[in-house]
Amino acid sequence: MILCQNNKIKFISMFVIAALSMGVLSFVTTTSAFAATRSWVGTACAATGDCSWSETTNWQGGVVPVNGDNVFIDNLGAPDEYGTFMDIANLTIANLTVTGVRNAPDSNITIGGAQGSSFTITGNITYAAPALSSIPNGYYAARLLDISTHDITLAGDSVFTNVTGDTSIALGGHKLTVIAENAAVDDTYGFEFLITGNGTVEYRIPADAALFLNGLNSYSGVTNLVSMNYATTTDQDYTGTFGTSVINIGAAARILYKGDGNITINNKINITPPSVTGTFLDNQIEFWDDTTSVVYTVPNITLLGNARIGTLSSSQGGTVTVNLNGIIANGYCIQYGSVNDDGIFQNGPAACVVEVAAPAVPNTAFNLSLANPVIILGSVIMAVGSIFGIMKIRKQQ
């Protein structure tokens, strides 16, 4: 009897603990799901030029952002302002969305602050161009959101859309997706943040835009180059563009390395077969010399299909040599430059011409049916049955 009562007490205790745990979890989830959105009104910014985030009159309802809030900034009500000044220490933002205009075309809207200050983001950072109908006369949609004073720490997977800057981003084990969807990118897109830590970085840039990165990046993990005209750096240390990460070159992306002297690129590089652009296939990796001769050693390339790589010499007459010793060809070949005589390639797989392939016949349901012997046999049986049925009806008549 006492044993039964003890078991009952234990069961009730466990039930209470479970219920409390569920209640706490529900509270946390609800709190996260219903994070407040703080919207910019810019009253002090328009009146006195004080565009600080800590100024209450710059926010709807007079409440400044606190940890976990979504932040929405729109300067259409005071279009002369250049940007805002984020001066709240140790702030963690859920999502940051900015829209706005400038009084000059092709210029950026900014989030400024004390140099070297920082904030943490758990979600996404987005610049969204305003609708044309909402832009005051004499103003233009901003080109990009420029964050050049604040170091950023990721506390979750993040998507940065139309964001530029040159401070630092700590990945913290998360995935950073970089998207440039603004047509005003105008063939160049600078994402020169110093990227540190471990994680995944993915670039989705317009196919006609060049992507400029920080040559001193030190992050590890994975880099996915999904689309861009080419990815390169303006720094002198060209071997740090992708840190120590594994680089996956997609079918619509390529890398441009440029330097002098002896350069070793130790990243593991996986190359997907190139996509077709008209009748021309871009090189998936191009090796340039800057002013004089250069020797590249690239030992860790793996081909996932026939590839195309090339070189380009400067106008000063240098030579470009590429040593591919260590490449894993998997039975595939490489087209070296436009006519296989561009630069000096050593220890690579056989040369070939990567032809422009004819479009494949799509696998429609009809084609799939024809390719399935069971369906074909069934169709034949049904047809034979129909013929016998018709003959039987005629006989009865």
N, C-alpha and C positions, 0 to 999 in steps of 0.2 A: 504494500500500500504506500509506504514511504517512498519506495523506488518510483512508483507511478507518479506521485506528486512531484518528485525531483525532475522526472522527465518532462512533466507538464510545464514546470517553471522554466526549464531549459528551452523548451519549444517556444514559450511565450517570449522569453528574452531574445531568442534569435529572431522571432517575428518582428519585435519592436525595433531591434537594431537594423534589420533589413528595411523596414518601413522608413526609419529615420534616414538611412542611407539613400533610399530612393527619393525621399523628400529633398535632401540636400542636393542630389544630382539634378532633380527636376528644377530646383531653384537656380542652380548654376547655369543649366541649359537655357532656362527661360531668360535669365539675366543676359546671357550672351546673345540669344536670338533677338532680344529687344533692346540692343544697345542704342543709346540716344544718338540722334544726328544733330550736330551743331552747324548751323548755317550762318555764313558770313553776311553781314549787312554793311559793314564798313563805315559806320557813322563817324567815328573819330578819324578814320583814315581820310574820308572826304573833306571833313571840316578842318582838321589841323595837321594832316599828314602823318598822324600816329597810326600806323598799320600793324600794330603789335597784336599778337594773338592773346596776350594777357589783358588787353583792354576790353572791359565788359561791353562797352557800347558798340564794339565792332561785331557783336554776335546777336543773333535773334534771341530775344528774351533776356538779354544781358547775362547769359551763362557761357563761360569760356569752356573749351574742350577739356575733359578729364580722361583718365585712362579708360580705354575700351570704347570710346566714342567714335562714331563715323563723323568725318569732317567734310563739309561741302562749302567750297569757296567760289563765289560768282562776283565778278567786279563790274557787271554791266550797269549797275546803279551809279558807279563812280568810275567811269572808264579812263580817267586821267591817271589813276594809280598804276604803278609799275608792277606791284606784287604785294605780298604780305610778309610780315616779319615774325617768324615762329620763335618765341622767346620763353616757352614754358618748359622748364627742365624736367628730364626723365619722363617724357610723355610717351605713352604707348597708344597708337591709333589703330582702330580696326580697319577702316578704309579711308582713303583720302581721294576726293574727287574735286577737280578744279575745272572751271570753264571761264573764259574771259576774253577780253579784247585788248589791243594795243593801238596807239595812235600812229604806228608805222607798220608797213607790211613786213612779213617774214621776220618778226621779232618774237622773243619768248616772254612768257609771264613767269614770274619767279616766286619762290619761297625763300626768303632771305633769313638772316639771323647772325648771331655771333659766329665767327669762323671757328670751326672745330666743335660746334655744338652737335647734338645728336637727337634722334628719336627712333622709336621702334614701331614696326608695322606688322600687324598680324594678318592683314588682308592685302588689298590691291591699291596701287596708286595710278590714277587715271587723269589725263588731260583730255577733255571732250570739247571739241570746237562748238561754239554756240550756233544756233540756227541763223542763217543769213538774215532772216526777217527781224531778228532781235538785236542786230548790231547797229549802234547809232551811226548816223552819217559822219564820215570822216575817220572812222575807225575800222580796224581789221581784226579778224580772228587771230589770236596768238598762234604762233607756230608750234611751240612745244612748252611743256612745263620744265623749268630749269631749277634744279636743286643743287646748288654749288657751294653751300656753306654747312650743310648738316650731314654728318655721318649717319648711315642708316643700318639698323639691325633688323633682320627678318626673324619674326617669331612664328612664322607659318609660311606655307607656299604662297607666293605673290606673283601677280601679273603687273608689270609696269607698262602702261600704254602711253606712248607719246611723251616719254620722260627723258630728259637729258641731264647731265651733270658730270662732275669730276671729283667728288669727295670719295667716300668709301662705302662699300656695302658688305656686311658680314652675313654670309649665307646661313650659318647656324644649322646645317644639316637639311635645309629646305630647298625647294625648287623655285628659281626665279625665271619667269618667262618675260622676255622683252619684245614688245610689239610696237611697230611704227606703222600706223594706218593712215597717217595724215599725208595727203598728196603734196602738201607744202614742204615735205622733207626734201624735195628738190635734188635728188640724186646723192645726197650725203646725210648720214645720220650718226651723230656722235654720242656714244655711250661710254664715256671715259672714266667712269667710277673705278676705283681700285677695289677689285673683288677679292675677298679673303674667305677663309674657312673651308668647309666641305659642303658639297651639295651639287645640284644640277642647275646649269644655266642654259636656257634655250632662246634662240634668236629667230624671230619671224619678222623679216624686214622686206619691204617691196623689192621685187626682183630687179629693179633698175637702180637700186640705192646701194651706195657703198657704206659699209659699217665700220666706223673708226672706234677702236678699243684701246684700253690702257695696256701698254706693253710690259707693265710691272705687275700684272695680276698674279696672285700667289695661291689661288684656290685650287682645291683638289676635288675629284668627283667626275662629273660628266659634262661635256658641252655638246649640245645639239644645234648644229647649223641647219636650220630648216629652209630658209630662203633669204637671199640677198645677192646683189651683184658680186660683191666680194667682201670679206672681212679682213681688216688689216689694222695697223697701229701707226701712230705718228711718233712713237718713242724710239729710242735708239736700241733698247733691249727687245729685239723682236721675238726672242724665245719665250717671253713671259706672257704673251697675248692671251693664252688660254690656261695660264698657270701650269699645273701638272696634270690636268684633267685628261680623260679619254675624249677625243674629238670625233664626233660622228658627222661626216659631211653628207648632207642630204642631196637629192638629185637636182635641186634648184639652188645650190649654194656653192661657194668656192672660197678659198683662202689665198691671200696674197702675202708672201713673205718678201721682205726687202731689206738688204743690208750689205755690208762689205766684210772681207776677211773670211775667217772660218767660223761657221755657224752650225751648231748641232741642235736639232729639234728632237727632243726625247719623248714628246707626247705620243701615246698610242693613237693612231689615226685610222679610222674605218671609212673607206670611200665607197659610197653607193654609186651605181652607174649614173651618168649625167642625163639630165633632161634635154629635150630638143627645143631650141629656140630658132624657129624658122628652119634654115638649112645649116645653122652653125651651132656647134657644141662648144660651150665655154670650157676652158681648162678648169678642173676642179681644184687644183693647186697650181699657183704660178710662183716661180722663184725669180726674183729680180736682184740685180746689183744696184746699189745706191749711186755710187760714183766710180768705183773701181771694181776689180774682179772679186768674186765671192765663191766659196766652196761650201755647199750645204751637205750635211750628213743627216739623213732621215731614215733611221733603221727600223722604225716600228709601224710601218704602213701595212694595213691589211686590205686587200681588194675584195669587194663583195660583188664584183662584176667587172667588165672591161672598163678601164678608166682613161682619163685624159689629163695629162699634166704638161706644163710647158715652162719656158724661161723667157726672160726679156732682159736685154743688156741696155745699159744707159747710153746716152748719146756720146759719152766720153770713151766708148770703145772697150769697156771691160768685158770679161768673159764670165759666164755662169756655169758652174759645174755642180751636178747633183749626184751624190752617192746614195744609192738605194739599197745597199747591202743590208740584209736582214728583212727585207720585205716579204710578206706572206702573200703570194700571188693567187693561191687557190686555183691554179690553172687558167687564170685570166691574163689578159695582155694590156698594154698601155699604148695609147697614141701619144707620142712625145711631141708636143707642139702641133702646129697646123699641118706640117708635112714631114714630121718625124726627123727633122734636122735642126731643131731649135735648141741651142745650148748643148752641153755635154752631159749625157746621162750615163752613169756607171752602175753595173751590178743589178740592173732592173730586169724584169721579165721581157719577153719578146715584144717587139714593136708591132702594132697593128693599126688599122684605120677604123675608128669607131664610126660606123655608118649611121646615117639618119634612117631610123627604122620606119617601115610602113606601119600605119595604125593597125593594131590588132583587131580582128573581128570580135566584137563583144560576145560574151557568153550569155545570150538571151535565153529565156525559158525554152524557146523552140529549139535552139541549138543544143541546150542541155538535154532536152527530151530525145533528140535524135542520137545523142551520144550515149543514151542509157539503154542497154540491151533488154532490160526487163520491160521498159515502157514500149520498146519496139515490138517485142514478142507479144505483149498484151494487145497492142494495136492490131497486129496481124490476126490474133485469135478473134478479136471483136469483129474485124472485117470479114473473116471467114464465116463467123456465126451469122452476121447480117446477110451474107449471100445465101446461106442455107435457109435462113428464115424467109427470105423473099421467094426462094424456089418452093418452099413448103406451101406458102400462101397461094402461089400460082397453081400448084397441083390441086389444092382444095377447091379452087375456083373451076 
